Amino acid sequence: MSCKDVIEYYRTRFQIEFCFRDAKGFTGLMQSQARDVAKLSFNFNASLTTVNLAKVLAKEMRVC
């Protein structure tokens, strides 16, 4: 594997990890007490979507 491929894989991996970290810390990813798979899926999707929308808005407003 070339060095560029390794760097790209790690860059992608850390972006995914930061997305989950932000979802856990700021949008309540782990706060659901539901047991139903559909309700858990909705909670996960809502948390991760909120993080992604916040990142898009921050880029549009040139905050980061």
PDB file of N, CA, C and O in Angstrom:
ATOM      1  N   MET A   1       0.848  -1.163   0.000  1.00  0.00           N
ATOM      2  CA  MET A   1       0.000   0.000   0.000  1.00  0.00           C
ATOM      3  C   MET A   1       0.900   1.234   0.000  1.00  0.00           C
ATOM      4  O   MET A   1       1.887   1.294   0.734  1.00  0.00           O
ATOM      5  N   SER A   2       0.559   2.189  -0.807  1.00  0.00           N
ATOM      6  CA  SER A   2       1.394   3.378  -0.886  1.00  0.00           C
ATOM      7  C   SER A   2       1.165   4.287   0.322  1.00  0.00           C
ATOM      8  O   SER A   2       0.152   4.175   1.012  1.00  0.00           O
ATOM      9  N   CYS A   3       2.096   5.166   0.561  1.00  0.00           N
ATOM     10  CA  CYS A   3       1.995   6.103   1.682  1.00  0.00           C
ATOM     11  C   CYS A   3       0.767   6.994   1.556  1.00  0.00           C
ATOM     12  O   CYS A   3       0.105   7.291   2.551  1.00  0.00           O
ATOM     13  N   LYS A   4       0.467   7.419   0.343  1.00  0.00           N
ATOM     14  CA  LYS A   4      -0.706   8.283   0.136  1.00  0.00           C
ATOM     15  C   LYS A   4      -1.996   7.553   0.501  1.00  0.00           C
ATOM     16  O   LYS A   4      -2.909   8.149   1.072  1.00  0.00           O
ATOM     17  N   ASP A   5      -2.071   6.265   0.173  1.00  0.00           N
ATOM     18  CA  ASP A   5      -3.261   5.483   0.521  1.00  0.00           C
ATOM     19  C   ASP A   5      -3.418   5.351   2.028  1.00  0.00           C
ATOM     20  O   ASP A   5      -4.522   5.485   2.556  1.00  0.00           O
ATOM     21  N   VAL A   6      -2.319   5.088   2.718  1.00  0.00           N
ATOM     22  CA  VAL A   6      -2.360   4.954   4.174  1.00  0.00           C
ATOM     23  C   VAL A   6      -2.822   6.261   4.812  1.00  0.00           C
ATOM     24  O   VAL A   6      -3.664   6.250   5.710  1.00  0.00           O
ATOM     25  N   ILE A   7      -2.284   7.366   4.358  1.00  0.00           N
ATOM     26  CA  ILE A   7      -2.670   8.669   4.905  1.00  0.00           C
ATOM     27  C   ILE A   7      -4.145   8.947   4.636  1.00  0.00           C
ATOM     28  O   ILE A   7      -4.849   9.461   5.506  1.00  0.00           O
ATOM     29  N   GLU A   8      -4.609   8.616   3.454  1.00  0.00           N
ATOM     30  CA  GLU A   8      -6.021   8.844   3.117  1.00  0.00           C
ATOM     31  C   GLU A   8      -6.938   7.970   3.978  1.00  0.00           C
ATOM     32  O   GLU A   8      -7.990   8.432   4.421  1.00  0.00           O
ATOM     33  N   TYR A   9      -6.553   6.723   4.217  1.00  0.00           N
ATOM     34  CA  TYR A   9      -7.349   5.843   5.073  1.00  0.00           C
ATOM     35  C   TYR A   9      -7.431   6.399   6.498  1.00  0.00           C
ATOM     36  O   TYR A   9      -8.507   6.418   7.095  1.00  0.00           O
ATOM     37  N   TYR A  10      -6.300   6.851   7.040  1.00  0.00           N
ATOM     38  CA  TYR A  10      -6.308   7.390   8.392  1.00  0.00           C
ATOM     39  C   TYR A  10      -7.090   8.697   8.472  1.00  0.00           C
ATOM     40  O   TYR A  10      -7.782   8.943   9.460  1.00  0.00           O
ATOM     41  N   ARG A  11      -6.989   9.522   7.459  1.00  0.00           N
ATOM     42  CA  ARG A  11      -7.754  10.771   7.437  1.00  0.00           C
ATOM     43  C   ARG A  11      -9.250  10.471   7.463  1.00  0.00           C
ATOM     44  O   ARG A  11      -9.998  11.107   8.205  1.00  0.00           O
ATOM     45  N   THR A  12      -9.684   9.514   6.664  1.00  0.00           N
ATOM     46  CA  THR A  12     -11.085   9.124   6.627  1.00  0.00           C
ATOM     47  C   THR A  12     -11.518   8.518   7.959  1.00  0.00           C
ATOM     48  O   THR A  12     -12.605   8.810   8.458  1.00  0.00           O
ATOM     49  N   ARG A  13     -10.669   7.682   8.522  1.00  0.00           N
ATOM     50  CA  ARG A  13     -10.988   7.043   9.805  1.00  0.00           C
ATOM     51  C   ARG A  13     -11.181   8.076  10.898  1.00  0.00           C
ATOM     52  O   ARG A  13     -12.127   7.981  11.680  1.00  0.00           O
ATOM     53  N   PHE A  14     -10.294   9.064  10.962  1.00  0.00           N
ATOM     54  CA  PHE A  14     -10.413  10.074  12.007  1.00  0.00           C
ATOM     55  C   PHE A  14     -11.620  10.969  11.796  1.00  0.00           C
ATOM     56  O   PHE A  14     -12.213  11.428  12.773  1.00  0.00           O
ATOM     57  N   GLN A  15     -12.003  11.232  10.559  1.00  0.00           N
ATOM     58  CA  GLN A  15     -13.224  12.003  10.316  1.00  0.00           C
ATOM     59  C   GLN A  15     -14.435  11.252  10.847  1.00  0.00           C
ATOM     60  O   GLN A  15     -15.331  11.858  11.434  1.00  0.00           O
ATOM     61  N   ILE A  16     -14.471   9.943  10.650  1.00  0.00           N
ATOM     62  CA  ILE A  16     -15.571   9.130  11.160  1.00  0.00           C
ATOM     63  C   ILE A  16     -15.570   9.132  12.687  1.00  0.00           C
ATOM     64  O   ILE A  16     -16.620   9.284  13.310  1.00  0.00           O
ATOM     65  N   GLU A  17     -14.394   8.964  13.288  1.00  0.00           N
ATOM     66  CA  GLU A  17     -14.306   8.949  14.747  1.00  0.00           C
ATOM     67  C   GLU A  17     -14.727  10.287  15.345  1.00  0.00           C
ATOM     68  O   GLU A  17     -15.403  10.316  16.374  1.00  0.00           O
ATOM     69  N   PHE A  18     -14.338  11.395  14.716  1.00  0.00           N
ATOM     70  CA  PHE A  18     -14.721  12.709  15.228  1.00  0.00           C
ATOM     71  C   PHE A  18     -16.221  12.919  15.096  1.00  0.00           C
ATOM     72  O   PHE A  18     -16.828  13.571  15.945  1.00  0.00           O
ATOM     73  N   CYS A  19     -16.821  12.384  14.053  1.00  0.00           N
ATOM     74  CA  CYS A  19     -18.271  12.484  13.887  1.00  0.00           C
ATOM     75  C   CYS A  19     -18.979  11.766  15.035  1.00  0.00           C
ATOM     76  O   CYS A  19     -19.924  12.312  15.605  1.00  0.00           O
ATOM     77  N   PHE A  20     -18.543  10.553  15.385  1.00  0.00           N
ATOM     78  CA  PHE A  20     -19.138   9.832  16.496  1.00  0.00           C
ATOM     79  C   PHE A  20     -18.852  10.521  17.829  1.00  0.00           C
ATOM     80  O   PHE A  20     -19.723  10.566  18.697  1.00  0.00           O
ATOM     81  N   ARG A  21     -17.651  11.053  17.999  1.00  0.00           N
ATOM     82  CA  ARG A  21     -17.322  11.767  19.237  1.00  0.00           C
ATOM     83  C   ARG A  21     -18.244  12.965  19.430  1.00  0.00           C
ATOM     84  O   ARG A  21     -18.762  13.188  20.524  1.00  0.00           O
ATOM     85  N   ASP A  22     -18.447  13.740  18.356  1.00  0.00           N
ATOM     86  CA  ASP A  22     -19.326  14.901  18.439  1.00  0.00           C
ATOM     87  C   ASP A  22     -20.768  14.493  18.688  1.00  0.00           C
ATOM     88  O   ASP A  22     -21.485  15.160  19.433  1.00  0.00           O
ATOM     89  N   ALA A  23     -21.193  13.402  18.066  1.00  0.00           N
ATOM     90  CA  ALA A  23     -22.564  12.928  18.271  1.00  0.00           C
ATOM     91  C   ALA A  23     -22.772  12.475  19.710  1.00  0.00           C
ATOM     92  O   ALA A  23     -23.831  12.721  20.288  1.00  0.00           O
ATOM     93  N   LYS A  24     -21.789  11.823  20.286  1.00  0.00           N
ATOM     94  CA  LYS A  24     -21.905  11.389  21.674  1.00  0.00           C
ATOM     95  C   LYS A  24     -21.878  12.576  22.629  1.00  0.00           C
ATOM     96  O   LYS A  24     -22.626  12.604  23.607  1.00  0.00           O
ATOM     97  N   GLY A  25     -21.032  13.544  22.355  1.00  0.00           N
ATOM     98  CA  GLY A  25     -20.846  14.655  23.277  1.00  0.00           C
ATOM     99  C   GLY A  25     -21.869  15.765  23.173  1.00  0.00           C
ATOM    100  O   GLY A  25     -22.184  16.404  24.177  1.00  0.00           O
ATOM    101  N   PHE A  26     -22.402  16.012  21.976  1.00  0.00           N
ATOM    102  CA  PHE A  26     -23.226  17.196  21.779  1.00  0.00           C
ATOM    103  C   PHE A  26     -24.673  16.916  21.377  1.00  0.00           C
ATOM    104  O   PHE A  26     -25.532  17.776  21.573  1.00  0.00           O
ATOM    105  N   THR A  27     -24.963  15.752  20.827  1.00  0.00           N
ATOM    106  CA  THR A  27     -26.322  15.525  20.339  1.00  0.00           C
ATOM    107  C   THR A  27     -27.000  14.318  20.978  1.00  0.00           C
ATOM    108  O   THR A  27     -28.029  13.862  20.479  1.00  0.00           O
ATOM    109  N   GLY A  28     -26.453  13.797  22.057  1.00  0.00           N
ATOM    110  CA  GLY A  28     -27.121  12.739  22.806  1.00  0.00           C
ATOM    111  C   GLY A  28     -27.187  11.396  22.134  1.00  0.00           C
ATOM    112  O   GLY A  28     -28.191  10.694  22.251  1.00  0.00           O
ATOM    113  N   LEU A  29     -26.144  11.023  21.435  1.00  0.00           N
ATOM    114  CA  LEU A  29     -26.146   9.734  20.736  1.00  0.00           C
ATOM    115  C   LEU A  29     -26.378   8.571  21.693  1.00  0.00           C
ATOM    116  O   LEU A  29     -27.086   7.625  21.346  1.00  0.00           O
ATOM    117  N   MET A  30     -25.812   8.619  22.860  1.00  0.00           N
ATOM    118  CA  MET A  30     -25.906   7.501  23.800  1.00  0.00           C
ATOM    119  C   MET A  30     -26.965   7.712  24.887  1.00  0.00           C
ATOM    120  O   MET A  30     -26.972   6.985  25.880  1.00  0.00           O
ATOM    121  N   GLN A  31     -27.846   8.681  24.721  1.00  0.00           N
ATOM    122  CA  GLN A  31     -28.806   9.011  25.769  1.00  0.00           C
ATOM    123  C   GLN A  31     -30.128   8.261  25.653  1.00  0.00           C
ATOM    124  O   GLN A  31     -30.941   8.315  26.576  1.00  0.00           O
ATOM    125  N   SER A  32     -30.357   7.585  24.578  1.00  0.00           N
ATOM    126  CA  SER A  32     -31.629   6.883  24.386  1.00  0.00           C
ATOM    127  C   SER A  32     -31.694   5.653  25.278  1.00  0.00           C
ATOM    128  O   SER A  32     -30.719   4.912  25.407  1.00  0.00           O
ATOM    129  N   GLN A  33     -32.856   5.445  25.893  1.00  0.00           N
ATOM    130  CA  GLN A  33     -33.059   4.256  26.713  1.00  0.00           C
ATOM    131  C   GLN A  33     -34.000   3.278  26.034  1.00  0.00           C
ATOM    132  O   GLN A  33     -34.486   2.335  26.658  1.00  0.00           O
ATOM    133  N   ALA A  34     -34.252   3.504  24.762  1.00  0.00           N
ATOM    134  CA  ALA A  34     -35.164   2.634  24.011  1.00  0.00           C
ATOM    135  C   ALA A  34     -34.533   1.261  23.795  1.00  0.00           C
ATOM    136  O   ALA A  34     -33.310   1.119  23.787  1.00  0.00           O
ATOM    137  N   ARG A  35     -35.367   0.276  23.625  1.00  0.00           N
ATOM    138  CA  ARG A  35     -34.909  -1.090  23.333  1.00  0.00           C
ATOM    139  C   ARG A  35     -35.322  -1.526  21.931  1.00  0.00           C
ATOM    140  O   ARG A  35     -34.760  -2.474  21.384  1.00  0.00           O
ATOM    141  N   ASP A  36     -36.285  -0.851  21.361  1.00  0.00           N
ATOM    142  CA  ASP A  36     -36.783  -1.185  20.038  1.00  0.00           C
ATOM    143  C   ASP A  36     -35.753  -0.775  18.973  1.00  0.00           C
ATOM    144  O   ASP A  36     -35.213   0.331  19.019  1.00  0.00           O
ATOM    145  N   VAL A  37     -35.491  -1.660  18.031  1.00  0.00           N
ATOM    146  CA  VAL A  37     -34.476  -1.405  17.006  1.00  0.00           C
ATOM    147  C   VAL A  37     -34.826  -0.178  16.164  1.00  0.00           C
ATOM    148  O   VAL A  37     -33.941   0.608  15.827  1.00  0.00           O
ATOM    149  N   ALA A  38     -36.087  -0.008  15.826  1.00  0.00           N
ATOM    150  CA  ALA A  38     -36.501   1.138  15.010  1.00  0.00           C
ATOM    151  C   ALA A  38     -36.285   2.453  15.753  1.00  0.00           C
ATOM    152  O   ALA A  38     -35.853   3.443  15.162  1.00  0.00           O
ATOM    153  N   LYS A  39     -36.585   2.459  17.043  1.00  0.00           N
ATOM    154  CA  LYS A  39     -36.389   3.681  17.840  1.00  0.00           C
ATOM    155  C   LYS A  39     -34.906   3.988  18.025  1.00  0.00           C
ATOM    156  O   LYS A  39     -34.501   5.150  17.983  1.00  0.00           O
ATOM    157  N   LEU A  40     -34.108   2.963  18.226  1.00  0.00           N
ATOM    158  CA  LEU A  40     -32.661   3.175  18.337  1.00  0.00           C
ATOM    159  C   LEU A  40     -32.083   3.684  17.024  1.00  0.00           C
ATOM    160  O   LEU A  40     -31.235   4.577  17.020  1.00  0.00           O
ATOM    161  N   SER A  41     -32.536   3.122  15.915  1.00  0.00           N
ATOM    162  CA  SER A  41     -32.074   3.575  14.601  1.00  0.00           C
ATOM    163  C   SER A  41     -32.419   5.037  14.385  1.00  0.00           C
ATOM    164  O   SER A  41     -31.597   5.811  13.893  1.00  0.00           O
ATOM    165  N   PHE A  42     -33.634   5.412  14.753  1.00  0.00           N
ATOM    166  CA  PHE A  42     -34.039   6.808  14.606  1.00  0.00           C
ATOM    167  C   PHE A  42     -33.147   7.719  15.437  1.00  0.00           C
ATOM    168  O   PHE A  42     -32.732   8.779  14.966  1.00  0.00           O
ATOM    169  N   ASN A  43     -32.848   7.317  16.670  1.00  0.00           N
ATOM    170  CA  ASN A  43     -31.993   8.135  17.535  1.00  0.00           C
ATOM    171  C   ASN A  43     -30.590   8.280  16.949  1.00  0.00           C
ATOM    172  O   ASN A  43     -30.038   9.380  16.923  1.00  0.00           O
ATOM    173  N   PHE A  44     -30.015   7.181  16.483  1.00  0.00           N
ATOM    174  CA  PHE A  44     -28.677   7.241  15.890  1.00  0.00           C
ATOM    175  C   PHE A  44     -28.669   8.139  14.655  1.00  0.00           C
ATOM    176  O   PHE A  44     -27.787   8.983  14.498  1.00  0.00           O
ATOM    177  N   ASN A  45     -29.652   7.952  13.785  1.00  0.00           N
ATOM    178  CA  ASN A  45     -29.722   8.757  12.569  1.00  0.00           C
ATOM    179  C   ASN A  45     -29.930  10.231  12.873  1.00  0.00           C
ATOM    180  O   ASN A  45     -29.319  11.089  12.238  1.00  0.00           O
ATOM    181  N   ALA A  46     -30.787  10.529  13.840  1.00  0.00           N
ATOM    182  CA  ALA A  46     -31.032  11.927  14.199  1.00  0.00           C
ATOM    183  C   ALA A  46     -29.775  12.580  14.765  1.00  0.00           C
ATOM    184  O   ALA A  46     -29.465  13.720  14.419  1.00  0.00           O
ATOM    185  N   SER A  47     -29.053  11.878  15.624  1.00  0.00           N
ATOM    186  CA  SER A  47     -27.834  12.432  16.216  1.00  0.00           C
ATOM    187  C   SER A  47     -26.755  12.680  15.167  1.00  0.00           C
ATOM    188  O   SER A  47     -26.153  13.753  15.122  1.00  0.00           O
ATOM    189  N   LEU A  48     -26.520  11.685  14.334  1.00  0.00           N
ATOM    190  CA  LEU A  48     -25.464  11.824  13.330  1.00  0.00           C
ATOM    191  C   LEU A  48     -25.838  12.843  12.257  1.00  0.00           C
ATOM    192  O   LEU A  48     -24.968  13.554  11.754  1.00  0.00           O
ATOM    193  N   THR A  49     -27.112  12.922  11.902  1.00  0.00           N
ATOM    194  CA  THR A  49     -27.562  13.926  10.930  1.00  0.00           C
ATOM    195  C   THR A  49     -27.377  15.327  11.488  1.00  0.00           C
ATOM    196  O   THR A  49     -26.957  16.233  10.769  1.00  0.00           O
ATOM    197  N   THR A  50     -27.689  15.511  12.764  1.00  0.00           N
ATOM    198  CA  THR A  50     -27.522  16.812  13.393  1.00  0.00           C
ATOM    199  C   THR A  50     -26.066  17.259  13.381  1.00  0.00           C
ATOM    200  O   THR A  50     -25.771  18.422  13.106  1.00  0.00           O
ATOM    201  N   VAL A  51     -25.167  16.345  13.675  1.00  0.00           N
ATOM    202  CA  VAL A  51     -23.735  16.679  13.647  1.00  0.00           C
ATOM    203  C   VAL A  51     -23.314  17.073  12.240  1.00  0.00           C
ATOM    204  O   VAL A  51     -22.615  18.070  12.058  1.00  0.00           O
ATOM    205  N   ASN A  52     -23.729  16.304  11.249  1.00  0.00           N
ATOM    206  CA  ASN A  52     -23.349  16.605   9.872  1.00  0.00           C
ATOM    207  C   ASN A  52     -23.936  17.930   9.397  1.00  0.00           C
ATOM    208  O   ASN A  52     -23.258  18.691   8.706  1.00  0.00           O
ATOM    209  N   LEU A  53     -25.178  18.215   9.754  1.00  0.00           N
ATOM    210  CA  LEU A  53     -25.781  19.499   9.381  1.00  0.00           C
ATOM    211  C   LEU A  53     -25.063  20.668  10.050  1.00  0.00           C
ATOM    212  O   LEU A  53     -24.870  21.718   9.438  1.00  0.00           O
ATOM    213  N   ALA A  54     -24.673  20.482  11.301  1.00  0.00           N
ATOM    214  CA  ALA A  54     -23.933  21.535  11.998  1.00  0.00           C
ATOM    215  C   ALA A  54     -22.591  21.802  11.318  1.00  0.00           C
ATOM    216  O   ALA A  54     -22.167  22.952  11.209  1.00  0.00           O
ATOM    217  N   LYS A  55     -21.931  20.750  10.865  1.00  0.00           N
ATOM    218  CA  LYS A  55     -20.660  20.923  10.168  1.00  0.00           C
ATOM    219  C   LYS A  55     -20.840  21.648   8.840  1.00  0.00           C
ATOM    220  O   LYS A  55     -20.026  22.495   8.472  1.00  0.00           O
ATOM    221  N   VAL A  56     -21.913  21.312   8.121  1.00  0.00           N
ATOM    222  CA  VAL A  56     -22.193  21.979   6.847  1.00  0.00           C
ATOM    223  C   VAL A  56     -22.483  23.457   7.079  1.00  0.00           C
ATOM    224  O   VAL A  56     -21.965  24.314   6.363  1.00  0.00           O
ATOM    225  N   LEU A  57     -23.309  23.758   8.077  1.00  0.00           N
ATOM    226  CA  LEU A  57     -23.619  25.159   8.380  1.00  0.00           C
ATOM    227  C   LEU A  57     -22.385  25.934   8.817  1.00  0.00           C
ATOM    228  O   LEU A  57     -22.225  27.103   8.466  1.00  0.00           O
ATOM    229  N   ALA A  58     -21.513  25.288   9.583  1.00  0.00           N
ATOM    230  CA  ALA A  58     -20.281  25.947  10.008  1.00  0.00           C
ATOM    231  C   ALA A  58     -19.393  26.269   8.814  1.00  0.00           C
ATOM    232  O   ALA A  58     -18.774  27.332   8.770  1.00  0.00           O
ATOM    233  N   LYS A  59     -19.326  25.364   7.852  1.00  0.00           N
ATOM    234  CA  LYS A  59     -18.539  25.641   6.642  1.00  0.00           C
ATOM    235  C   LYS A  59     -19.146  26.755   5.829  1.00  0.00           C
ATOM    236  O   LYS A  59     -18.428  27.612   5.314  1.00  0.00           O
ATOM    237  N   GLU A  60     -20.484  26.756   5.705  1.00  0.00           N
ATOM    238  CA  GLU A  60     -21.147  27.809   4.927  1.00  0.00           C
ATOM    239  C   GLU A  60     -20.955  29.181   5.564  1.00  0.00           C
ATOM    240  O   GLU A  60     -20.805  30.186   4.869  1.00  0.00           O
ATOM    241  N   MET A  61     -20.962  29.208   6.895  1.00  0.00           N
ATOM    242  CA  MET A  61     -20.796  30.479   7.596  1.00  0.00           C
ATOM    243  C   MET A  61     -19.320  30.801   7.834  1.00  0.00           C
ATOM    244  O   MET A  61     -18.977  31.833   8.412  1.00  0.00           O
ATOM    245  N   ARG A  62     -18.458  29.895   7.374  1.00  0.00           N
ATOM    246  CA  ARG A  62     -16.999  30.034   7.508  1.00  0.00           C
ATOM    247  C   ARG A  62     -16.567  30.220   8.955  1.00  0.00           C
ATOM    248  O   ARG A  62     -15.722  31.058   9.272  1.00  0.00           O
ATOM    249  N   VAL A  63     -17.176  29.407   9.830  1.00  0.00           N
ATOM    250  CA  VAL A  63     -16.835  29.426  11.246  1.00  0.00           C
ATOM    251  C   VAL A  63     -15.541  28.648  11.490  1.00  0.00           C
ATOM    252  O   VAL A  63     -14.713  29.035  12.314  1.00  0.00           O
ATOM    253  N   CYS A  64     -15.388  27.551  10.762  1.00  0.00           N
ATOM    254  CA  CYS A  64     -14.177  26.749  10.956  1.00  0.00           C
ATOM    255  C   CYS A  64     -13.401  26.618   9.672  1.00  0.00           C
ATOM    256  O   CYS A  64     -12.351  25.975   9.649  1.00  0.00           O
TER     257      CYS A  64
END
